[in-house]
Amino acid sequence: MGKIIHEVVFDIPRQHYRSYRNLHELVILKQELFYDYRTGPPSYERLYQDTIRWIEDYPYERLKRGVEACNGPLMLEFCLRHFADCEVPSAEQPYDPSYLTELLEDIAAANDVPLTTRPNRKTRVIKHQTPVLQQRALAACAWVEFRSHFALPEGGSLHAIKNERLMRDAASTANVAASIDFVPTIVIRIANWLHTLKTRYGGLDVRTMPGFRENQSLWRAWEAYRKRCLKLQIAEWFKVRAASNVYWCDGCDVQAMHKSAFRACGGKCPPEKKPHYCSRECQQTHWYVHRYVCQKGSAEDPILFKDDGDPAWIDLSEHYEANECADVTLPTSKVWAERPGADICIDIAHPSSFRSADELIRIRTKTLSPDFLRYCKWYTEKLQHRLYAYEFPSAADCGKIKGLPRRAMVFISRPVRAGQTRPRIQRRSGVSLRSKRIDTSSGRD
């Protein structure tokens, strides 16, 4: 069982997609800064509706007047619009990031929030200030400092972490948020990135470094987050193990988050063997295997067999139709789900070379299609150079290969880490599809 270290949720409502320029970036920013991960944000539908309502009720010129009047909620919205570049007039002169940071610091400043501001600067008296507004401005300060660190010439390096103050300020601000029991996603994101230094720099524990070891509230919040994630993942593993045919699509790697997300086979196959599918295409692809169980009453699939470790064979994670280009260039018509509301996901190996092989990123959605999730995984492997270029056709060449036999084109996973000779695709049932190794240079087996 791999470890899900990051879950990305894409529940973009189709009717709101591209309603405004960079609307999605603004929604994601608010989701990351405004809500504690333990309670979670409201639905994406509500997030989009609230964001659009703010854009319509408070156009940019009205936000500028609100900043002049020191109106706290409008000042925060003004800063976030600039960070996301959402509905900011193109003729508007860009503001100095330090000015936007000053606005956020003034909103977050309070007697019980020891936020360090610039010396010799008069703090504004903010109107309509509330504890929730202060917490959100505090999270925005941490976000700005964290992002600004990577804008440095040596951003992300150990030298920049030790000698520049931006990352220390980001951790300190996140620690203040955690100390008042407010742990939005940005706080976890900062702590999680700092923890990767242990792998990047030979076991270096950032929690012992000067400027970071004082942030005990941040590290306690991060440890609580890790324990929470581990507990949820173990519970999910037992749930899926009890009914793997319900939670896993038998035609691809897409998974269901609840029992009603997939459609079951309508045949007379036994309930404990009845496969579930994320789409009609997967059902049609899997039928050449499932028909032996569904129609002929076979006890098990005669095509799949257990891995005997023979080095003359390699394992394949997927197979593709020779006359289908959906996994090369995804049409717009296949981006959106036919049945919005089905909670599905797919797990992808973390692309960083500093992560272990069992650390995964999960992409989860209720509005996008299974084709989109499969495309995300395929494209990630392509960028990681785990697929050779000759193993998939370009969109222009797809019409030239329709005469090839069924399943003639395959994508073969390639090793990407030193010391890894042959990747094995672990199937939940302990069986795998296999194909004879082919010498592509001579065309002979």
C-alpha positions as CSV (number, residue, x, y, z in Angstrom):
1,M,0.0,0.0,0.0
2,G,1.5,3.3,-1.1
3,K,1.4,6.5,1.1
4,I,-0.8,9.3,-0.1
5,I,1.2,12.3,0.8
6,H,-0.8,14.9,-1.1
7,E,-4.4,14.9,-2.4
8,V,-5.4,17.3,-5.1
9,V,-9.1,18.0,-5.5
10,F,-10.5,19.2,-8.9
11,D,-14.2,19.7,-8.5
12,I,-14.5,22.5,-11.1
13,P,-18.1,23.2,-11.9
14,R,-18.4,23.2,-15.7
15,Q,-20.9,26.1,-15.8
16,H,-18.4,28.3,-14.0
17,Y,-15.3,27.3,-15.9
18,R,-13.6,30.3,-17.4
19,S,-16.4,32.7,-16.2
20,Y,-13.6,35.1,-15.3
21,R,-9.9,35.3,-16.1
22,N,-7.9,33.2,-13.6
23,L,-11.0,32.5,-11.6
24,H,-9.8,29.0,-10.8
25,E,-6.5,30.3,-9.4
26,L,-8.4,32.7,-7.0
27,V,-10.7,29.8,-5.8
28,I,-7.7,27.6,-5.1
29,L,-6.0,30.4,-3.3
30,K,-9.0,31.0,-1.0
31,Q,-9.4,27.3,-0.4
32,E,-5.7,27.1,0.7
33,L,-5.8,30.1,3.0
34,F,-9.3,30.4,4.4
35,Y,-10.2,27.0,5.8
36,D,-8.8,24.7,8.4
37,Y,-7.9,21.3,6.9
38,R,-9.6,19.5,9.8
39,T,-13.0,21.0,9.0
40,G,-12.4,21.3,5.2
41,P,-13.8,23.9,2.8
42,P,-17.4,24.0,1.6
43,S,-18.2,22.4,-1.7
44,Y,-16.5,23.7,-4.8
45,E,-19.9,24.8,-6.1
46,R,-20.3,27.1,-3.2
47,L,-16.7,28.3,-3.4
48,Y,-17.1,29.3,-7.0
49,Q,-20.5,30.9,-6.3
50,D,-19.1,33.0,-3.4
51,T,-16.0,34.0,-5.4
52,I,-18.1,35.1,-8.4
53,R,-20.5,37.0,-6.1
54,W,-17.5,38.9,-4.6
55,I,-16.2,39.7,-8.1
56,E,-19.6,41.0,-9.2
57,D,-20.5,42.9,-6.0
58,Y,-17.0,44.3,-5.5
59,P,-15.3,45.3,-8.9
60,Y,-11.7,46.3,-8.9
61,E,-12.4,50.1,-8.5
62,R,-14.5,49.5,-5.5
63,L,-11.8,47.4,-3.9
64,K,-9.3,50.2,-4.4
65,R,-11.6,52.6,-2.6
66,G,-12.0,50.0,0.2
67,V,-8.2,49.9,0.6
68,E,-8.1,53.7,0.9
69,A,-10.8,53.5,3.6
70,C,-8.9,50.7,5.4
71,N,-11.9,48.3,5.0
72,G,-10.4,44.9,6.2
73,P,-12.4,42.5,4.1
74,L,-12.0,44.6,0.9
75,M,-8.2,44.9,1.6
76,L,-7.9,41.1,1.8
77,E,-9.9,40.6,-1.4
78,F,-7.8,43.3,-3.1
79,C,-4.5,41.4,-2.2
80,L,-5.9,38.0,-3.3
81,R,-7.1,39.4,-6.6
82,H,-3.5,40.6,-7.3
83,F,-1.9,37.4,-6.2
84,A,-4.2,35.4,-8.5
85,D,-4.2,38.1,-11.2
86,C,-8.0,37.7,-11.4
87,E,-10.0,40.5,-12.8
88,V,-7.2,43.0,-12.4
89,P,-7.3,45.6,-15.3
90,S,-4.5,45.1,-17.7
91,A,-3.8,48.9,-17.7
92,E,-3.4,48.9,-13.9
93,Q,0.1,49.5,-12.7
94,P,1.4,46.5,-10.8
95,Y,1.8,47.0,-7.1
96,D,5.0,46.4,-5.2
97,P,4.6,43.0,-3.4
98,S,5.9,44.7,-0.2
99,Y,2.9,47.0,-0.3
100,L,0.5,44.1,-0.5
101,T,2.3,42.4,2.3
102,E,2.0,45.5,4.5
103,L,-1.8,45.4,3.9
104,L,-2.0,41.8,5.0
105,E,0.2,42.4,8.1
106,D,-2.0,45.3,9.1
107,I,-5.1,43.1,8.8
108,A,-3.5,40.3,10.8
109,A,-2.0,42.5,13.5
110,A,-3.7,42.0,16.9
111,N,-2.8,41.9,20.5
112,D,-2.7,38.1,20.6
113,V,-1.0,37.7,17.2
114,P,2.7,38.7,17.6
115,L,3.3,39.3,13.9
116,T,6.5,41.2,13.2
117,T,6.0,44.2,10.9
118,R,8.4,46.6,9.3
119,P,10.1,49.1,11.7
120,N,9.3,52.8,11.5
121,R,5.9,52.2,9.8
122,K,2.6,53.4,11.1
123,T,0.1,50.5,11.4
124,R,-3.3,51.2,9.8
125,V,-6.5,51.1,11.9
126,I,-8.5,48.4,10.1
127,K,-12.3,48.6,9.9
128,H,-14.6,45.6,10.1
129,Q,-11.8,43.5,11.6
130,T,-12.8,40.1,13.0
131,P,-10.8,37.1,14.3
132,V,-11.6,35.1,11.2
133,L,-10.4,37.9,9.0
134,Q,-7.1,38.1,11.0
135,Q,-6.6,34.4,10.7
136,R,-7.0,34.4,6.9
137,A,-4.7,37.4,6.5
138,L,-2.1,35.6,8.6
139,A,-2.3,32.6,6.3
140,A,-2.0,34.9,3.3
141,C,1.2,36.4,4.9
142,A,2.7,32.9,5.2
143,W,1.7,32.1,1.6
144,V,3.5,35.3,0.3
145,E,6.6,34.6,2.2
146,F,6.7,30.9,1.1
147,R,6.2,31.8,-2.5
148,S,8.7,34.7,-2.4
149,H,11.4,32.3,-1.2
150,F,11.3,30.4,-4.4
151,A,11.5,33.6,-6.4
152,L,15.0,34.1,-5.1
153,P,17.9,33.2,-7.5
154,E,18.8,30.3,-5.2
155,G,15.3,29.7,-3.9
156,G,14.8,26.2,-2.5
157,S,18.5,25.6,-1.8
158,L,20.0,25.0,1.6
159,H,22.1,28.1,1.2
160,A,19.0,30.2,0.7
161,I,17.2,28.6,3.6
162,K,20.1,29.3,6.0
163,N,21.0,32.8,4.7
164,E,17.8,34.3,3.6
165,R,15.0,35.1,6.0
166,L,11.9,34.5,3.8
167,M,11.6,30.7,4.5
168,R,12.2,31.4,8.2
169,D,9.5,34.1,8.2
170,A,7.1,31.7,6.4
171,A,7.7,29.0,9.0
172,S,7.4,31.6,11.8
173,T,4.1,33.0,10.5
174,A,2.7,29.4,10.0
175,N,3.7,28.7,13.6
176,V,1.7,31.7,14.8
177,A,-1.3,30.4,12.9
178,A,-0.9,26.9,14.4
179,S,-0.5,28.4,17.9
180,I,-4.0,29.9,17.7
181,D,-5.4,26.6,16.5
182,F,-5.8,27.6,12.9
183,V,-4.2,25.1,10.5
184,P,-5.1,25.9,6.9
185,T,-3.6,24.0,4.0
186,I,-0.7,26.5,3.5
187,V,0.6,25.7,7.0
188,I,0.7,22.0,6.2
189,R,2.3,22.7,2.9
190,I,5.1,24.7,4.4
191,A,5.8,22.1,7.1
192,N,5.7,19.3,4.5
193,W,8.1,20.9,2.2
194,L,10.6,21.7,5.0
195,H,10.4,18.0,6.0
196,T,11.7,17.0,2.5
197,L,15.0,18.6,3.4
198,K,15.7,15.4,5.4
199,T,15.8,13.5,2.1
200,R,17.4,16.2,0.0
201,Y,20.4,16.9,2.3
202,G,21.5,13.7,3.8
203,G,19.2,13.3,6.8
204,L,19.1,17.0,7.8
205,D,16.3,17.6,10.3
206,V,15.0,21.1,9.8
207,R,13.4,21.0,13.2
208,T,16.9,21.2,14.8
209,M,18.0,24.2,12.7
210,P,18.2,27.7,14.2
211,G,15.2,29.8,13.2
212,F,13.1,26.6,12.8
213,R,13.4,24.7,16.0
214,E,11.4,27.4,17.9
215,N,8.3,26.7,15.8
216,Q,7.0,23.9,18.1
217,S,3.3,24.6,17.3
218,L,4.0,24.2,13.6
219,W,5.7,20.8,14.1
220,R,3.0,19.6,16.5
221,A,0.3,20.5,13.9
222,W,2.2,18.7,11.2
223,E,2.6,15.5,13.2
224,A,-1.1,15.6,14.0
225,Y,-1.8,15.9,10.3
226,R,0.4,13.0,9.4
227,K,-1.2,10.8,12.1
228,R,-4.7,11.8,10.8
229,C,-3.8,11.0,7.2
230,L,-2.3,7.6,8.2
231,K,-5.4,6.7,10.2
232,L,-7.7,7.6,7.3
233,Q,-5.6,5.7,4.8
234,I,-5.6,2.6,6.9
235,A,-9.4,2.7,7.3
236,E,-9.7,3.2,3.5
237,W,-7.4,0.3,2.8
238,F,-9.6,-2.1,4.9
239,K,-12.7,-0.7,3.3
240,V,-11.3,-1.3,-0.2
241,R,-9.9,-4.7,0.6
242,A,-13.3,-5.9,1.7
243,A,-14.8,-5.1,-1.7
244,S,-12.0,-4.4,-4.1
245,N,-14.3,-5.2,-7.1
246,V,-16.5,-2.2,-6.1
247,Y,-13.9,0.4,-5.4
248,W,-11.5,-0.4,-8.3
249,C,-12.4,-0.1,-12.0
250,D,-11.5,-3.4,-13.7
251,G,-10.6,-1.6,-16.9
252,C,-8.1,1.0,-15.7
253,D,-6.4,2.4,-12.6
254,V,-9.3,4.8,-11.6
255,Q,-10.7,4.3,-8.1
256,A,-14.0,5.1,-6.4
257,M,-14.3,6.9,-3.2
258,H,-17.7,5.5,-2.4
259,K,-19.7,2.4,-3.5
260,S,-22.1,4.2,-5.9
261,A,-19.4,5.9,-8.0
262,F,-19.0,3.1,-10.5
263,R,-21.5,1.1,-12.5
264,A,-21.6,-2.7,-12.0
265,C,-21.8,-5.3,-14.7
266,G,-25.4,-6.2,-15.5
267,G,-24.7,-9.9,-16.1
268,K,-25.3,-12.9,-14.0
269,C,-21.8,-13.1,-12.6
270,P,-21.6,-13.7,-8.8
271,P,-21.8,-10.6,-6.6
272,E,-18.3,-11.2,-5.1
273,K,-16.8,-11.3,-8.6
274,K,-19.1,-8.7,-10.3
275,P,-16.7,-6.0,-11.7
276,H,-17.4,-2.3,-11.6
277,Y,-16.4,0.2,-14.2
278,C,-15.8,3.9,-14.4
279,S,-16.9,4.2,-18.0
280,R,-18.5,2.3,-20.8
281,E,-15.1,2.2,-22.6
282,C,-13.5,0.4,-19.7
283,Q,-16.4,-2.1,-19.7
284,Q,-15.9,-2.8,-23.4
285,T,-12.2,-3.2,-23.0
286,H,-12.5,-5.6,-20.0
287,W,-15.3,-7.7,-21.7
288,Y,-12.9,-9.9,-23.5
289,V,-11.6,-11.0,-20.1
290,H,-14.8,-10.9,-18.0
291,R,-17.0,-12.8,-20.5
292,Y,-15.5,-16.1,-19.3
293,V,-16.8,-15.5,-15.9
294,C,-20.0,-13.7,-16.8
295,Q,-21.3,-16.0,-19.6
296,K,-19.4,-19.2,-19.3
297,G,-19.3,-19.5,-15.5
298,S,-15.5,-19.9,-15.3
299,A,-14.1,-19.9,-11.8
300,E,-11.3,-17.5,-12.7
301,D,-10.0,-15.5,-15.6
302,P,-8.1,-17.8,-18.0
303,I,-6.1,-14.9,-19.5
304,L,-4.6,-13.6,-16.3
305,F,-2.0,-15.7,-14.6
306,K,0.3,-15.4,-11.6
307,D,3.7,-13.8,-12.0
308,D,6.4,-16.6,-12.1
309,G,9.3,-14.2,-12.1
310,D,10.5,-15.2,-15.6
311,P,12.9,-12.4,-16.8
312,A,11.8,-13.1,-20.4
313,W,8.5,-11.3,-19.7
314,I,7.8,-7.8,-18.5
315,D,4.6,-6.5,-16.8
316,L,2.4,-4.0,-18.4
317,S,0.3,-1.6,-16.4
318,E,-2.2,-0.9,-19.2
319,H,-3.0,-1.6,-22.8
320,Y,-4.5,0.7,-25.4
321,E,-6.5,0.4,-28.6
322,A,-4.3,0.9,-31.7
323,N,-7.0,3.1,-33.4
324,E,-7.7,5.3,-30.4
325,C,-5.9,8.6,-29.7
326,A,-7.6,9.6,-26.5
327,D,-4.5,8.9,-24.4
328,V,-2.3,11.1,-26.6
329,T,-4.5,14.1,-27.3
330,L,-7.5,14.3,-25.0
331,P,-10.5,15.9,-26.8
332,T,-12.4,18.6,-24.9
333,S,-15.5,16.4,-25.0
334,K,-13.8,13.9,-22.8
335,V,-12.7,16.3,-20.1
336,W,-16.0,16.6,-18.2
337,A,-17.8,13.7,-16.5
338,E,-21.0,12.3,-18.0
339,R,-22.4,11.8,-14.5
340,P,-21.1,14.7,-12.3
341,G,-21.1,13.8,-8.6
342,A,-19.4,10.5,-8.8
343,D,-16.4,10.8,-6.5
344,I,-13.4,9.2,-8.3
345,C,-9.6,9.4,-8.0
346,I,-6.4,8.1,-9.4
347,D,-3.0,7.7,-7.6
348,I,0.2,8.9,-9.4
349,A,3.8,8.3,-8.3
350,H,5.4,11.4,-6.9
351,P,7.5,13.0,-9.6
352,S,10.2,14.2,-7.2
353,S,13.4,12.2,-7.2
354,F,13.7,12.9,-3.5
355,R,10.5,10.9,-2.7
356,S,10.4,7.2,-2.2
357,A,8.7,4.9,-4.7
358,D,5.7,4.3,-2.5
359,E,4.8,8.0,-2.0
360,L,1.9,8.9,-4.2
361,I,-0.2,12.0,-5.2
362,R,-3.9,11.5,-5.4
363,I,-6.0,13.4,-7.9
364,R,-9.7,13.4,-6.9
365,T,-12.7,14.9,-8.7
366,K,-16.5,14.8,-8.9
367,T,-16.8,16.8,-12.1
368,L,-14.0,15.7,-14.4
369,S,-14.1,12.4,-16.4
370,P,-12.1,9.2,-15.9
371,D,-10.5,9.9,-19.2
372,F,-9.1,13.1,-17.7
373,L,-7.6,11.2,-14.7
374,R,-6.0,8.6,-16.9
375,Y,-4.6,11.3,-19.1
376,C,-3.1,13.0,-16.0
377,K,-1.3,9.8,-15.0
378,W,-0.2,9.0,-18.5
379,Y,1.1,12.6,-19.0
380,T,3.0,12.5,-15.7
381,E,4.8,9.3,-16.6
382,K,5.6,10.8,-20.0
383,L,7.2,13.8,-18.4
384,Q,9.1,11.6,-16.0
385,H,10.6,9.8,-19.1
386,R,9.1,6.5,-18.0
387,L,7.7,6.0,-21.5
388,Y,9.7,5.9,-24.6
389,A,8.6,8.2,-27.5
390,Y,8.2,5.4,-30.0
391,E,5.6,3.7,-27.8
392,F,2.8,6.1,-28.4
393,P,1.7,7.7,-31.7
394,S,1.3,11.4,-32.4
395,A,-2.2,12.7,-33.3
396,A,-1.1,13.0,-36.9
397,D,0.1,9.4,-37.1
398,C,-3.0,7.8,-35.6
399,G,-4.7,7.3,-38.9
400,K,-1.7,5.3,-40.3
401,I,-1.8,2.5,-37.7
402,K,-5.5,1.4,-37.9
403,G,-4.5,-1.8,-39.6
404,L,-2.4,-3.0,-36.7
405,P,-3.9,-5.9,-34.7
406,R,-5.8,-5.3,-31.5
407,R,-3.6,-4.3,-28.5
408,A,-0.6,-3.9,-30.8
409,M,0.4,-0.6,-29.1
410,V,1.4,-0.7,-25.4
411,F,2.9,1.7,-22.9
412,I,5.7,0.1,-20.9
413,S,6.7,1.6,-17.6
414,R,10.4,2.3,-17.4
415,P,12.6,2.6,-14.3
416,V,13.5,6.1,-13.3
417,R,15.7,5.6,-10.2
418,A,19.2,4.2,-9.9
419,G,19.3,0.6,-9.0
420,Q,15.8,-0.1,-10.2
421,T,16.1,-2.7,-13.0
422,R,12.5,-3.7,-13.9
423,P,9.4,-2.0,-12.5
424,R,6.6,-4.4,-11.4
425,I,3.0,-3.4,-11.4
426,Q,1.5,-4.8,-8.3
427,R,-2.1,-5.8,-8.9
428,R,-4.5,-6.0,-6.0
429,S,-5.5,-9.5,-6.9
430,G,-1.9,-10.7,-7.2
431,V,-2.1,-11.3,-11.0
432,S,-0.9,-9.2,-13.9
433,L,-1.1,-8.7,-17.6
434,R,2.2,-9.8,-19.2
435,S,3.7,-9.4,-22.6
436,K,6.8,-10.9,-24.3
437,R,9.8,-8.6,-24.3
438,I,10.4,-7.3,-27.9
439,D,13.7,-6.4,-29.5
440,T,12.6,-3.2,-31.3
441,S,15.8,-2.8,-33.2
442,S,15.6,-6.1,-35.1
443,G,11.8,-6.7,-35.0
444,R,12.4,-10.2,-33.5
445,D,11.3,-11.7,-30.2
